[in-house]
Amino acid sequence: MNDYQQKKLKSYVMPQPVYRQALWAVKDLERLKIRLKELKADAYVLGGYDMTMPAAGYGTGRVCDSTGSKAVEIAHLSRRIEAIENALMQVPERYREGIMARMTQDNPYDEETAHINSWRRWQQVFLYYVAHNLKIF
């Protein structure tokens, strides 16, 4: 996969580290959705004890708030997923499905639908808005 920016789109060119962060945020989208689904399903389990969280103990000064920790993680994941999905709305509808398939599953672009340069242009616009929405640019 060619993971490079088109330099002709000057208003959408980002520093390389920012571009890479946006690219990998999109590539990680499926995992984020799965994790969010798991956390939401877990949120309604009663009586469970999370063995990964340290509990308050004598002299440790630590307090375990597993519910609060899960709520923060759910909020963080939801915001991140929403930022990526909102960035996709900046792309014309006819390109959305192809761009997401390319970015998340490495499927090739359908060159019968549009020229490869059109796909790349809209991919760059999409990644620009991902970076903007995630507040990394």
N, C-alpha and C positions, 0 to 999 in steps of 0.2 A: 504494500500500500504506500502510495506517495503521500507522506505526511508533511507537506510543505505549504507555505503561504504563497499566494499569488501577489507579487510585489506591485502589480499594476493597480490593485485595489487599495490605494494609499490610505483611504479613510478607515479601512478594516485591517490594516497591518498592525500586528502586536509584537512586542518583544518575544523572542523565541521561547524563553521559559514560560511566559504567560500562555502562549499558543499551545505548548505541550501540556500544561496543566488543564486547559480547557478540553483539549483532545482526549486526555485520559479520564477526565471527569465524565465525558460522554461515553467512552468505552466501558466505564464502570457502572453505567446506569442500570443494567439488568441485575447486577449483584445488589445494588442499593435497593431496588424494588423488592427483591426477595427478602432482604434483611428487614425492611420496613414491614412487610407482611408478617414475618415471624414475630417481630416485636409487638405488633398490634394484636396478634393472636395470643401472645403471652401476657398481654396487659390485663386480660380478663380472667386469668387463672388465679384462683384463691388458695391461700394456704401454702403456697410454694415458698421454698427458701432457696435463695440464690447463693450457692456455695462459693461462687467466684468473688463475691463482695465480702470484704472484711467486716465483721460485726463489731459493735461496741464491746469493749472488754475492759476489765479492771486495769487501770493504769495506761491504757493505750491512747486514750483521748480521741479515738476515731469513732464515728457514728456511721452506720450503714443506712443509706436511703436508696434501696434498690428501685423503688417505685419512681422516685425523683430522677434517678439516673436513667431509667428506661424512658421516662417522659422527655428528658432532654435529648436523648438519642433519637427518639421518634420525631421530635421537632426539628432537629438538625437534618435528618435524612429527608423529611418531608420538604423542608425548605430547599435543599439541594436538588431534589427531583423536580420540584416545581420550577426552579430557576432554569433547569435544562429544558423542560417542556415549554416554558414561556419563551425561551429563545427560539425554539422551533417554530413558534407562531410568526416570527419575523421572516420566515421563508415562505414563498408561494406554495400553496397546498400541493401542487403537482410534484414538487420536489421532496416533500417531507418524508414520505415513506422510504424513498430510495436513499436519502441521506442517512436516515436512522439505520437502515439495513447495512449500509456501507460502514458507518461508524461503529456500530455495535457488533456486527457479525462478519465484517470484512467481505460482504457481498459486492460484486462488481456493479458499477452503475449501468443502467439500461441506456445504451447509446442510441437506441431507436427512439426513445422518448425525447431525449434532448442531447445536445452536443456535450462532450466531456468538459469543455470549458465552462459551460453553464452550470453543470453539476459542481465543479470545483469552486466557481464563484459563490454559489449559494451555500456550499459547505463552509467557506470562509466567513461569510456573513453570519451563519449559524454559530460558528465557534466564537466569533467576536462577541455576539450577544450572550453566549454561555459565560464567557469571561467577565463580561460586564455585569450580568445578573448574579454571578458568584462573588462579585466584588474583588476579583483578582486583577482587574484592569480598569 
